[in-house]
């Protein structure tokens, strides 16, 4: 998601650039029909906490705890996603500023609007919060009344208008005329009496040459009564705690010195949570209004710009760690009743810009003429930046872009984790649903038997994988395997290291010699051992020395076996041994051909006789094993 939001450029002088330059077209303005209002959400039963009454605190949802979204909201979410993906036919490419507001509305459908940074204005009552917000938005909207003020958080959704000179307005999802907005807002605020509500009121505005942005105007912090101070501070503290990703503008009077604030107000704004707001320079800008009045009063006490700079720095607000928050002292506008009642938004904006330019010129003249410049020109330049509206907008834009970029990256990673968790949860639910079907048991049994047969087949054929190695078995044994001698040598080295005094270093050599002798005797015995048959008798083979007993005179003849008749073949092996039987067809299974050697009295040398005899009358002579 963060990759889809390129770094925007600065906006025109009519509105603060919280995104790219304002869009002149209305290709993406149709998304307003898909954006649910707070009232429609309550009618749909989405926010159950609203049943507790208007004073129920709005607790933002966390992405990690989100379980489901109502189906009507899913349909609206799909429409917003299609716009984010740019599937708008031949319409222009979606710019980052429009994407910001679409992302905000998309997350708001699931109650996750706190994940997207917004610009929030807060401060004491009657300090010009709404006027400053009008200047940032690019024109005086006039939604607030001076006699009632803001008594609940007002969320302003700003976007470019299709018209070049008129403003379109929606209050709580209902389209109304702009001239009715202040009266309707006054009616809503007055209906609450003296109570301060934490429930957000949504106002959607389509302004000519406006930007896509979300602003929040918090109720002014009261000090006129203990009850009012407790209520307003509770609402502001709750909002800041529930929306830690927003950019906050603290509005105060330029001449106010935080050191002279009441202790309770100092603790509320400057201390760390839970007693204070715990705001930091990373997400906070302080604006002091009525800068001309401040300079007029200061020129009667001091003479030089260096002294004025010291006075300005004393007006800075510090966070809980003592670091000063960015400070700007501005001279805002104040329209007359006739100018406020004018229906021409372009005329009201022109009047606002004219008064801002006049106020800026007056402030610059006071800085240049009423106070003596110092020897260092950098001091004058630094002092001028505190009173520069353009420098204020640039600082505001830079901080907002940094917060937005950082939060988008974090949100993207959290959404990826949430998607994986959701996919796993859906898979588990589908498995549980499958188990409840009538045929599930039979299908599971069939699958189990099929897998069992596969395992048995692999076991019988020797293809079953007991352990899956990164390489085949030969490479594993070649790398990590070893024989008995290797193990003995490794153990010998380990024993020498662990027990150098008690271990006999010649033990391995002694063991190896004895083992070689044992193996040699075993090999000799195996080589000399005769081959025995199933009945335990020695199987006669060619080359054996045999003794032949003559039956007539009970004498013996000794000879060497040349060939032995084949054993009696069974029916099963008759065909396989047919070739061997044909070669020894002259011999039966009970006969053997033996060459006998003897010495007679008549013959001068040794004689031999080749004859076929009965194997039963032959005895194999074996060497004596020692």
C-alpha positions in Angstrom: 0.0 0.0 0.0 2.8 2.4 0.9 4.3 1.9 -2.6 1.1 3.1 -4.2 1.4 6.6 -2.5 4.2 8.6 -4.1 5.5 11.6 -2.3 3.1 14.5 -3.1 4.0 18.0 -4.1 3.0 21.1 -2.3 -0.5 22.4 -2.9 -1.5 25.8 -4.2 -1.7 28.9 -2.0 -5.4 28.4 -1.6 -5.1 25.2 0.5 -2.5 23.5 2.5 -0.7 20.7 0.6 -1.5 17.6 2.7 -1.0 15.7 -0.5 -0.4 16.3 -4.2 -1.5 19.5 -5.9 -5.3 19.8 -5.9 -7.1 17.9 -8.6 -8.9 20.1 -11.1 -11.1 17.2 -12.4 -13.9 15.3 -10.7 -13.2 11.9 -12.0 -12.9 10.5 -8.5 -15.5 12.6 -6.7 -18.2 9.9 -7.2 -16.8 7.9 -4.3 -18.8 10.0 -1.9 -21.9 7.8 -2.6 -20.1 4.8 -1.3 -18.9 6.4 1.9 -21.1 5.5 4.9 -21.9 8.3 7.3 -21.8 7.9 11.1 -25.6 7.9 11.2 -25.9 5.2 8.6 -23.4 3.1 10.5 -25.4 3.4 13.7 -28.6 2.5 11.9 -26.9 -0.6 10.5 -26.0 -1.7 14.0 -22.3 -1.5 13.3 -21.3 0.5 16.3 -22.8 -1.3 19.3 -21.3 1.2 21.7 -23.7 3.9 20.4 -26.6 2.2 22.1 -25.2 3.4 25.4 -26.1 7.1 24.6 -24.3 10.1 23.2 -21.8 10.1 26.0 -20.5 6.6 25.2 -16.8 6.9 24.3 -15.8 5.8 20.8 -13.2 3.1 21.1 -11.3 2.5 17.8 -10.9 -1.0 16.6 -7.5 -2.7 16.3 -6.6 -4.4 13.1 -5.4 -7.5 15.0 -8.8 -7.9 16.7 -10.9 -7.5 13.6 -13.0 -10.7 12.9 -15.7 -9.8 10.4 -17.3 -7.0 8.5 -21.0 -6.7 7.6 -21.9 -7.7 4.1 -23.2 -4.3 3.0 -19.9 -2.8 4.0 -18.0 -5.4 2.0 -19.9 -4.3 -1.1 -18.9 -0.7 -0.5 -15.3 -1.8 0.3 -15.1 -3.5 -3.1 -16.1 -0.3 -4.8 -13.4 1.7 -3.0 -10.8 -1.0 -3.8 -11.7 -0.8 -7.5 -11.1 2.9 -7.4 -7.8 2.4 -5.6 -6.7 0.0 -8.3 -7.6 2.5 -11.0 -10.2 0.4 -12.8 -12.2 3.5 -13.9 -12.3 2.9 -17.6 -10.6 5.7 -19.5 -10.5 8.1 -16.5 -7.3 9.7 -15.2 -4.8 7.8 -13.0 -5.6 7.9 -9.3 -3.4 10.5 -7.6 -1.9 9.9 -4.1 -4.1 12.6 -2.6 -7.3 10.8 -3.7 -5.8 7.5 -2.6 -5.3 8.9 0.9 -8.9 9.7 1.4 -10.1 6.4 -0.2 -7.8 4.5 2.1 -9.3 6.4 5.0 -12.8 5.6 4.0 -11.9 1.9 3.3 -10.5 1.4 6.8 -13.4 3.4 8.3 -15.8 0.7 7.0 -14.2 -1.7 9.4 -13.8 0.9 12.2 -10.1 1.3 11.6 -10.0 5.0 10.7 -7.5 5.6 13.5 -4.9 3.8 11.4 -4.7 6.7 8.9 -3.2 10.0 10.0 -5.5 13.0 10.2 -4.9 16.7 10.9 -6.4 17.6 14.3 -6.8 21.1 15.8 -7.2 21.6 19.5 -6.6 24.2 22.2 -8.3 26.5 24.6 -11.7 28.1 23.7 -11.9 31.2 21.5 -8.3 31.0 20.4 -9.1 30.7 16.6 -9.0 26.9 16.1 -11.8 26.9 13.5 -10.4 30.0 11.8 -7.0 28.4 11.5 -8.7 25.2 10.2 -10.5 27.3 7.5 -7.2 28.8 6.4 -5.6 25.3 6.2 -8.6 23.9 4.2 -8.3 26.8 1.7 -11.4 28.8 2.5 -13.9 29.9 5.2 -16.5 27.1 5.5 -18.2 28.7 8.5 -19.5 25.5 10.1 -19.0 26.8 13.7 -20.8 29.4 15.6 -19.0 31.8 18.0 -21.7 31.7 20.6 -21.9 27.9 20.9 -18.5 26.7 19.8 -17.5 23.1 19.2 -18.9 20.6 21.7 -17.9 17.4 20.1 -15.2 16.3 17.7 -16.1 17.4 14.2 -14.5 15.3 11.4 -14.3 17.2 8.1 -13.8 15.2 4.9 -12.5 17.6 2.3 -12.4 16.9 -1.4 -12.4 18.9 -4.7 -15.8 20.1 -5.9 -17.2 19.6 -9.4 -18.3 23.3 -9.4 -15.8 26.1 -9.7 -17.5 28.6 -7.3 -19.9 26.6 -5.0 -19.4 24.3 -2.1 -21.3 21.1 -1.6 -22.0 19.9 1.9 -23.1 16.7 3.6 -23.9 16.6 7.4 -24.2 13.2 8.9 -24.7 11.7 5.4 -27.5 14.2 4.5 -26.8 16.7 1.7 -27.7 20.2 2.8 -27.0 23.8 1.6 -23.9 25.4 2.8 -25.9 28.3 4.3 -27.7 25.9 6.5 -24.6 24.3 7.8 -23.9 26.8 10.6 -27.5 26.7 11.8 -27.7 22.9 11.7 -24.4 22.7 13.6 -25.6 25.2 16.2 -28.8 23.2 16.6 -26.8 20.0 17.2 -24.3 21.6 19.6 -27.1 23.4 21.5 -29.1 20.2 21.9 -26.4 18.8 24.1 -26.7 21.6 26.6 -23.5 22.1 28.6 -22.3 18.6 28.0 -19.2 17.8 25.9 -19.5 14.6 23.8 -16.8 12.4 22.5 -19.0 11.1 19.6 -17.6 12.3 16.3 -19.8 14.4 13.9 -19.0 14.0 10.3 -19.1 16.8 7.8 -18.2 16.2 4.2 -17.3 19.2 2.0 -16.6 19.5 -1.7 -14.6 22.7 -2.1 -13.5 24.2 -5.4 -9.8 23.5 -6.0 -9.7 21.7 -2.7 -7.6 18.8 -1.6 -8.4 15.3 -0.5 -7.9 15.5 3.3 -9.4 14.7 6.6 -9.5 17.3 9.4 -10.7 17.1 13.0 -11.8 20.0 15.1 -11.8 19.1 18.8 -13.8 20.9 21.5 -12.0 23.8 23.1 -10.4 23.1 26.5 -12.5 25.0 29.0 -11.2 26.7 32.1 -14.4 28.6 33.2 -15.7 25.8 35.4 -14.3 22.7 37.0 -17.0 20.5 35.4 -16.4 22.0 31.9 -12.7 21.7 32.2 -13.0 18.0 33.3 -15.3 17.2 30.4 -13.4 18.9 27.6 -10.0 17.5 28.8 -11.5 14.0 29.1 -12.7 14.2 25.5 -9.4 15.6 24.1 -7.3 13.1 26.2 -9.4 10.1 25.0 -9.2 11.2 21.4 -5.4 11.6 21.5 -5.0 8.3 23.2 -7.2 6.5 20.7 -5.6 8.2 17.7 -1.8 8.1 18.2 -1.1 8.5 14.5 -2.6 11.9 13.9 -0.9 15.2 13.4 -2.0 17.7 16.1 -2.0 21.5 16.0 -2.1 23.1 19.4 -3.7 26.6 19.0 -3.0 29.2 21.7 -2.8 33.0 21.9 0.6 34.3 20.7 1.1 36.3 23.8 0.4 33.4 26.1 3.5 32.2 28.1 3.1 28.5 29.0 5.0 29.3 32.2 2.0 31.4 33.3 -0.6 28.7 32.5 -2.6 27.2 35.4 -1.0 24.2 36.8 -3.8 21.9 35.7 -3.6 23.1 32.2 0.2 22.8 32.1 0.0 19.2 33.4 -2.7 18.3 30.9 -0.8 19.6 27.8 2.8 19.1 28.8 2.9 15.9 30.9 3.2 12.4 29.7 0.3 10.0 29.7 -1.9 9.2 31.5 -2.1 12.6 33.2 -1.2 14.5 30.0 -1.5 14.2 26.3 2.2 13.1 25.8 2.5 14.8 22.4 6.0 15.0 20.8 7.6 17.3 18.2 7.3 14.5 15.6 3.5 14.9 15.5 2.7 18.3 16.9 2.8 21.9 15.8 2.0 24.9 18.0 0.3 28.0 16.5 0.0 31.3 18.4 -2.8 33.5 17.0 -3.1 37.3 17.1 0.6 37.8 16.2 0.1 41.6 15.4 -1.3 42.2 18.9 1.7 40.4 20.4 4.2 42.5 18.4 2.4 45.8 19.2 2.5 44.9 22.9 6.2 43.8 22.8 7.5 46.9 21.0 6.6 49.0 24.1 8.9 46.8 26.3 11.8 45.8 24.1 13.8 47.4 21.3 15.9 44.8 19.4 15.1 41.7 17.4 17.3 39.6 19.6 15.2 40.5 22.6 12.1 39.7 20.6 13.5 36.3 19.7 14.0 35.6 23.4 10.4 36.5 24.1 9.2 34.3 21.2 11.2 31.3 22.4 9.7 31.8 25.9 6.2 31.3 24.3 7.3 27.8 23.0 5.5 24.8 24.4 7.7 21.9 25.5 6.8 18.2 25.6 7.2 15.9 28.7 10.9 15.5 28.0 11.6 19.2 27.8 12.0 19.4 24.0 10.3 22.4 22.4 7.4 21.8 20.0 7.6 23.6 16.6 6.1 27.1 17.1 4.5 29.6 14.6 2.9 33.0 15.4 0.3 33.9 12.8 -2.1 36.7 12.1 -5.3 35.1 10.9 -8.3 36.6 9.2 -11.7 37.8 10.6 -14.5 38.1 8.0 -17.4 40.5 8.6 -21.0 39.3 8.9 -21.8 40.3 5.4 -18.8 38.4 4.0 -19.7 35.3 6.1 -23.3 35.4 4.8 -22.2 35.6 1.2 -23.0 32.5 -0.8 -20.1 32.9 -3.2 -17.3 30.7 -1.8 -14.8 32.2 -4.2 -15.5 35.7 -2.9 -15.1 34.5 0.7 -11.9 32.8 -0.1 -10.6 36.0 -1.8 -11.5 38.0 1.3 -9.7 35.5 3.5 -6.6 35.6 1.3 -6.7 39.4 1.2 -6.9 39.7 5.0 -4.1 37.1 5.4 -1.9 39.0 3.0 -2.6 42.3 4.8 -1.9 40.8 8.2 1.3 39.2 6.9 2.5 42.5 5.5 1.7 44.3 8.8 3.6 41.7 10.8 6.7 42.0 8.5 6.6 45.8 8.8 6.5 45.6 12.6 9.4 43.1 12.6 11.5 45.3 10.3 10.6 48.8 11.7 9.6 48.4 15.3 12.6 46.3 16.4 16.2 47.1 15.7 17.9 44.3 13.7 20.9 42.6 15.1 24.4 42.3 13.6 23.7 38.7 12.5 21.3 38.5 9.5 20.5 34.9 10.4 18.8 36.0 13.6 16.4 38.2 11.6 15.7 35.3 9.2 15.1 32.9 12.0 12.7 35.4 13.7 10.8 35.9 10.4 10.2 32.2 10.0 8.2 32.1 13.3 5.7 34.6 11.7 5.7 33.1 8.2 2.4 31.4 7.1 4.1 29.7 4.1 6.8 28.3 6.4 4.0 27.0 8.7 2.3 25.2 5.8 5.6 23.7 4.7 6.3 22.4 8.2 2.8 21.0 8.5 3.0 19.3 5.1 6.4 17.8 5.9 5.3 16.4 9.2 2.1 15.0 7.7 3.9 13.3 4.8 6.4 11.7 7.3 3.6 10.4 9.5 1.6 9.1 6.5 4.6 7.4 4.9 5.7 5.7 8.2 2.1 4.6 9.1 1.5 3.3 5.6 4.5 1.1 5.8 3.5 -0.2 9.3 -0.1 -0.8 8.2 1.0 -2.7 5.1 3.0 -5.2 7.1 0.2 -5.6 9.6 -2.3 -6.1 6.8 -0.1 -8.9 5.3 0.0 -10.6 8.6 -3.8 -10.2 9.0 -4.4 -11.6 5.6 -2.3 -14.7 6.4 -4.1 -15.2 9.7 -7.5 -14.7 8.0 -6.6 -17.2 5.2 -5.6 -19.8 7.8 -8.8 -19.2 9.8 -11.0 -19.6 6.7 -9.2 -22.8 5.8 -9.8 -24.1 9.3 -13.5 -23.2 9.1 -13.8 -24.9 5.7 -12.2 -28.1 7.2 -14.7 -28.0 10.1 -17.6 -27.5 7.6 -16.4 -30.4 5.5 -16.3 -32.7 8.6 -20.0 -32.0 9.2 -21.2 -33.1 5.7 -22.9 -36.6 5.5 -20.3 -38.1 3.2 -17.4 -36.7 5.1 -16.8 -39.9 7.2 -16.8 -42.2 4.2 -14.5 -39.8 2.2 -12.1 -39.6 5.2 -12.0 -43.4 5.5 -11.4 -43.8 1.8 -8.6 -41.3 1.9 -7.1 -42.9 5.0 -7.1 -46.4 3.4 -5.6 -45.0 0.2 -2.8 -43.3 2.1 -2.3 -46.5 4.2 -1.9 -48.6 1.1 0.5 -46.2 -0.4 2.7 -46.3 2.8 2.6 -50.1 2.9 3.6 -50.3 -0.8 6.5 -48.0 -0.2 7.6 -50.0 2.8 7.5 -53.3 0.9 9.3 -51.9 -2.1 11.9 -50.1 0.1 10.8 -46.7 -1.2 9.4 -45.3 2.0 11.2 -42.1 3.1 11.9 -42.4 6.8 13.6 -39.0 7.0 13.9 -36.4 4.3 17.5 -35.4 4.0 18.7 -32.3 2.1 20.8 -34.7 0.0 20.7 -38.3 -0.9 21.9 -41.0 1.5 25.3 -41.6 -0.2 26.2 -37.9 0.1 25.0 -37.8 3.7 27.1 -40.8 4.7 30.1 -39.5 2.8 29.9 -36.2 4.6 28.7 -37.2 8.1 29.1 -41.0 8.2 32.0 -43.1 9.6 33.1 -46.7 10.4 34.1 -48.3 13.7 37.7 -47.3 13.3 36.8 -43.7 12.7 34.6 -43.7 15.8 37.4 -45.3 17.9 39.9 -42.7 16.7 37.6 -39.8 17.5 36.8 -41.3 20.9 40.6 -41.8 21.5 41.3 -38.2 20.7 38.5 -37.0 22.9 39.6 -39.2 25.8 43.2 -37.9 25.5 41.9 -34.3 25.7 39.5 -34.9 28.6 41.6 -37.3 30.7 45.3 -36.8 29.8 46.6 -38.2 33.1 44.3 -41.2 33.5 43.8 -42.4 30.0 46.3 -44.8 28.4 47.4 -43.4 25.1 48.5 -46.8 23.8 45.0 -48.2 24.4 43.8 -47.6 20.8 46.9 -49.3 19.2 46.4 -52.3 21.5 42.7 -52.7 20.8 43.3 -52.4 17.0 46.0 -55.1 17.0 43.8 -57.5 19.0 40.8 -56.7 16.8 42.8 -57.4 13.6 44.0 -60.8 15.1 40.4 -61.7 15.9 39.2 -60.8 12.4 42.1 -62.7 10.8 41.1 -65.9 12.7 37.5 -65.5 11.8 38.4 -65.1 8.1 40.6 -68.2 8.3 37.9 -70.3 9.9 35.3 -69.2 7.4 37.6 -70.1 4.5 38.3 -73.6 6.0 34.8 -74.4 7.1 33.0 -76.9 4.8 29.8 -76.2 3.1 27.0 -78.1 4.9 23.6 -79.0 3.6 20.2 -78.7 5.2 20.7 -82.1 7.0 24.0 -80.9 8.5 26.2 -83.2 6.3 29.1 -81.8 4.3 28.1 -81.1 0.7 30.5 -82.9 -1.6 32.0 -80.6 -4.2 34.6 -81.0 -7.0 38.1 -80.9 -5.5 37.3 -82.6 -2.3 39.6 -85.4 -1.1 37.4 -88.5 -0.4 37.9 -92.0 0.9 36.2 -94.9 -0.9 35.6 -98.1 1.1 35.8 -101.4 -0.9 33.1 -103.8 0.3 34.8 -107.1 -0.5 38.0 -106.8 1.5 37.1 -103.8 3.7 40.0 -101.7 2.3 40.0 -98.0 1.4 41.0 -96.1 -1.7 41.6 -92.3 -1.7 40.9 -90.0 -4.6 39.9 -86.5 -5.8 36.3 -85.7 -6.7 36.1 -84.5 -10.3 32.3 -84.1 -10.7 29.2 -84.6 -8.7 25.7 -85.5 -10.0 23.1 -82.8 -9.8 20.7 -82.9 -6.8 17.2 -84.3 -7.2 15.1 -81.6 -8.8 11.7 -80.6 -7.6 8.7 -79.9 -9.8 9.0 -76.2 -9.3 12.7 -76.0 -10.2 12.8 -78.8 -12.9 12.6 -76.3 -15.8 15.3 -74.0 -14.3 17.7 -76.9 -13.8 17.1 -78.5 -17.2 20.3 -77.1 -18.7 22.5 -78.3 -15.8 21.0 -81.8 -15.9 21.7 -82.1 -19.6 25.4 -81.3 -19.1 25.7 -84.0 -16.4 23.3 -86.5 -18.0 25.8 -89.3 -17.5 25.6 -88.9 -13.7 22.6 -89.5 -11.5 22.0 -87.6 -8.3 23.6 -90.4 -6.2 26.8 -90.7 -8.2 30.1 -88.9 -8.4 33.1 -89.2 -10.6 36.4 -89.6 -8.7 40.0 -90.0 -9.7 41.7 -92.6 -7.5 45.4 -92.7 -7.0 47.2 -95.9 -5.9 50.6 -97.7 -6.0 50.7 -101.4 -7.1 53.5 -103.9 -6.6 54.0 -104.6 -10.3 54.0 -101.0 -11.3 57.1 -98.9 -10.6 55.2 -95.6 -10.2 51.9 -94.2 -9.0 48.8 -95.1 -11.0 45.3 -93.4 -11.2 41.9 -94.8 -12.0 38.9 -92.7 -13.1 35.6 -94.2 -12.2 32.0 -93.4 -11.2 31.0 -94.5 -7.8 28.0 -94.2 -5.3 28.3 -91.1 -3.2 27.0 -92.9 -0.2 30.3 -94.9 -0.1 32.4 -91.8 -0.2 33.5 -89.9 2.8 34.9 -86.3 2.6 38.2 -85.8 4.3 38.5 -82.4 5.9 41.7 -80.7 7.2 42.0 -80.4 11.0 41.3 -76.9 12.1 43.9 -75.5 14.6 
